Amino acid sequence: MPELRKDPVVGRWVIMATERSKRPSDFAKEREPRKGTPCVFCAGMEHLTPPEVRSYRDDTSAANQPGWRVRTVPNKFPALRIEGPPGRRGEGLYDLMNGIGAHEVIIETPDHDLGMADYEPRQIEEVLWMYRERVLDLSKDERFRYAIVFKNHGAEAGASLEHPHSQLIALPIVPLNVQQELRGANGYYGLKERCIFCDVVSQESRDGRRVVFESERFIAASPFAARFPFEIWILPREHGSHFERASAPEYRDLAMVLKATLGALKTALDDPPFNYIIHSAPLREEGSNHYHWHVEITPALTKVAGFEVGTGFYINPVPPETAAAHLRAVLNGAAEPAGLTQAPTG
């Protein structure tokens, strides 16, 4: 069984997931299936995955058979196991607990060759609804305190399979990064009685230099202190603390914004590897006045090296204003703006 261990100095939890070392990709560099080559996530290969926990499919098709549009299955090599109690305990000064949680894969499309930037908005909207359903379902388990939805696109961003998919992990603890974000937002609210994310949305909309794309309900902008070249945050204009409690019109609008933003990145940077993560408040908590859910997209264009690991500082060679201007030009069909330099890879 996996195990969770807590660093006694900074309070960071680490998952010791020994069973994931069984993945072939951990021992050999296997080639990804070529375009048009079926993989375990393709339609017709349902028998090669664990049984699905939820799917959106044609009315005439049966579970674990072709005919699905979006399909969720347990991860075959989970970071955490769903069975058993948390088992919190101590060994001297060290704290640890059983590796309890849920690890699911959302297979976004039966088509191996598509990326999310290529989907129709309705397809993206269905993926978002699947995220919502699975988070709400897992939130019923009192052992789980936080659920993170994320997507790794490309091997350099951590994807072990090329077929378009996202992942969801439910955790028995609130991660340190999330705690820090919650504390920062709470501190700002305590001083100004306003949500910092709402203020960011307002200021970026007025300023415009870092805005990539705007819609009725969302703004996509490169953050003022972007850690990575072409990092983008997508924030709802209307305040809300939980992604899974958003409205149907918000999911519909977010699908359009994701398509536009990811499409701009694909065109501008030749389909770069990237991660996106949905930042949301902890499960089952009351709605918060100070926290604001959002999506963070981080292209994997530079590598984190010794300085970043040792200090927590990030070195970004492309200012967010330059990155945003370039992406806006792509969306508007204009030529590449002056001043953009190639990001180093090391």
Residue pairs with C-beta under 8 A, 6 or more apart in sequence:
1 81
1 84
1 98
1 99
2 15
2 16
2 17
2 18
2 19
2 78
2 79
2 80
2 81
2 98
2 99
3 15
3 16
3 96
3 97
3 98
3 99
4 13
4 14
4 15
4 16
4 96
4 97
4 98
4 99
4 172
4 173
5 13
5 14
5 16
5 94
5 95
5 96
6 12
6 13
6 14
6 94
6 95
6 96
7 13
7 14
8 93
8 94
8 95
10 176
11 176
12 176
13 173
13 175
13 176
15 79
15 80
15 99
16 99
17 78
17 79
17 80
17 99
19 77
19 78
20 26
20 77
20 78
20 79
22 77
23 77
23 160
24 30
25 160
32 39
32 155
32 161
32 162
33 39
33 112
33 162
33 163
35 112
35 113
36 112
36 113
37 112
38 44
38 45
38 112
39 45
39 112
39 161
39 162
39 163
40 48
40 49
40 161
40 163
41 49
41 105
41 107
41 112
41 161
41 163
41 165
42 110
42 112
42 163
43 66
43 67
43 68
43 110
44 66
46 52
46 64
46 65
46 66
46 71
47 64
49 73
49 76
49 105
49 107
50 73
50 74
50 75
50 76
51 63
51 64
51 73
51 74
52 63
52 64
52 68
52 71
52 72
52 73
53 72
53 73
53 74
53 104
53 134
54 71
54 72
54 130
54 133
54 134
54 137
55 63
55 68
55 69
55 70
55 71
55 72
56 68
56 69
56 70
56 71
56 126
56 129
56 130
57 67
57 68
57 69
57 71
58 67
58 68
58 69
60 67
61 67
61 68
66 110
68 110
69 109
69 110
69 123
69 126
70 106
70 107
70 108
70 109
70 123
70 126
70 127
70 130
71 106
71 107
71 110
72 104
72 105
72 106
72 107
72 130
72 134
72 168
73 104
73 105
73 107
74 82
74 102
74 103
74 104
74 105
75 103
75 104
75 105
75 167
78 101
78 102
78 103
79 99
79 101
79 103
79 169
80 99
80 100
80 101
80 102
80 103
80 169
80 170
80 171
81 98
81 99
81 100
81 101
82 100
82 101
82 102
83 100
84 98
84 100
85 98
85 100
85 143
86 97
86 98
86 100
86 143
86 172
87 97
87 98
87 100
88 95
88 96
88 97
89 95
89 96
89 97
90 96
97 172
97 173
100 143
100 172
101 144
101 169
101 170
101 171
101 172
102 138
102 141
102 144
102 168
102 169
102 170
103 167
103 168
103 169
103 170
104 134
104 167
104 168
104 169
105 165
105 166
105 167
106 127
106 130
106 131
106 134
106 165
106 166
106 167
106 168
107 163
107 164
107 165
108 116
108 119
108 123
108 127
108 164
108 165
108 166
109 119
109 123
109 164
111 164
112 162
112 163
112 164
114 164
115 153
115 164
115 262
115 266
115 271
116 124
116 127
116 151
116 153
116 164
116 258
116 259
116 262
117 259
117 262
117 263
117 265
117 266
117 271
119 127
119 259
121 252
121 255
121 256
121 259
122 255
123 255
124 254
124 255
124 256
124 258
124 259
125 251
125 252
125 254
125 255
127 166
128 251
128 254
128 255
129 251
131 149
131 166
131 168
131 243
131 244
131 278
132 243
132 244
132 246
132 251
134 168
135 147
135 149
135 168
135 243
135 244
135 280
135 283
136 244
138 144
138 147
138 168
138 170
138 283
139 147
139 244
139 283
139 284
141 170
143 172
144 170
144 171
144 172
144 283
145 171
145 172
145 173
145 174
145 282
145 283
146 170
146 171
146 173
146 174
146 175
146 178
146 282
146 283
147 168
147 169
147 170
147 171
147 280
147 283
148 168
148 169
148 171
148 175
148 277
148 278
149 166
149 167
149 168
149 243
149 277
149 278
149 280
150 166
150 167
150 168
150 169
150 275
150 276
150 277
150 278
151 165
151 166
151 167
151 275
151 276
151 277
152 158
152 159
152 167
152 273
152 275
153 159
153 164
153 273
153 274
153 275
153 276
154 271
154 272
154 273
154 274
154 300
155 273
156 273
156 300
157 273
157 274
157 275
157 300
158 275
159 165
159 273
170 283
174 182
174 282
178 279
178 282
181 279
181 291
182 281
182 282
182 291
184 196
185 195
185 196
185 197
185 288
185 290
185 291
185 292
186 290
186 291
188 194
188 195
188 196
188 290
189 195
189 196
189 289
189 290
192 199
195 239
195 289
195 290
195 291
195 292
196 290
196 292
197 235
197 239
197 291
197 292
197 294
198 239
198 292
200 235
201 219
201 235
201 236
201 237
204 210
204 211
204 219
204 221
205 211
205 214
205 219
209 321
209 324
209 325
210 221
210 222
210 223
210 224
210 320
210 321
210 324
211 219
211 220
211 221
211 324
211 328
212 220
212 221
212 222
212 232
212 261
212 264
212 324
212 327
212 328
212 331
213 219
213 220
213 257
213 260
213 261
213 264
213 327
213 328
213 331
214 220
215 253
215 256
215 257
216 237
216 253
217 236
217 237
217 238
217 249
217 250
217 253
217 254
218 234
218 235
218 236
218 237
218 250
218 253
218 254
218 257
219 234
219 235
219 237
220 232
220 233
220 234
220 257
220 260
220 261
221 232
221 233
221 235
221 320
221 324
222 230
222 231
222 232
222 233
222 320
222 321
222 323
222 324
222 327
223 231
223 233
223 320
224 320
226 316
226 319
226 320
226 323
227 298
227 314
227 316
228 298
228 299
228 300
228 301
228 302
228 314
228 316
229 299
229 301
229 302
229 316
229 317
229 318
229 323
229 343
230 265
230 268
230 269
230 272
230 299
230 301
230 318
230 323
230 326
230 327
231 296
231 297
231 298
231 299
231 316
231 320
231 323
232 261
232 265
232 296
232 297
232 327
233 294
233 295
233 296
233 297
234 254
234 257
234 258
234 261
234 294
234 295
234 296
234 297
235 292
235 294
236 246
236 250
236 254
236 292
236 293
236 294
238 250
239 289
239 292
240 246
240 250
240 287
240 292
240 293
241 280
241 281
241 285
241 287
241 288
241 291
241 292
241 293
242 280
242 281
242 285
242 287
242 293
243 278
243 280
243 293
244 280
245 287
246 254
246 293
254 295
258 295
260 331
261 297
261 327
262 274
262 297
263 331
264 327
264 330
264 331
265 272
265 274
265 297
265 299
265 327
266 272
267 330
268 326
268 327
268 330
269 299
269 301
272 299
272 300
272 301
273 299
273 300
274 297
274 298
274 299
274 300
275 297
275 298
275 300
276 295
276 296
276 297
276 298
277 295
277 296
277 298
278 293
278 294
278 295
279 293
279 294
279 295
279 296
280 293
281 287
281 288
281 291
281 293
301 343
301 345
302 315
302 316
302 317
302 343
302 344
302 345
302 346
303 345
303 346
304 314
305 346
307 313
307 315
308 314
308 315
317 341
317 343
317 344
318 340
318 341
318 343
322 337
322 339
322 340
323 340
325 337
325 339
326 336
326 337
326 340
329 335
329 336
329 337
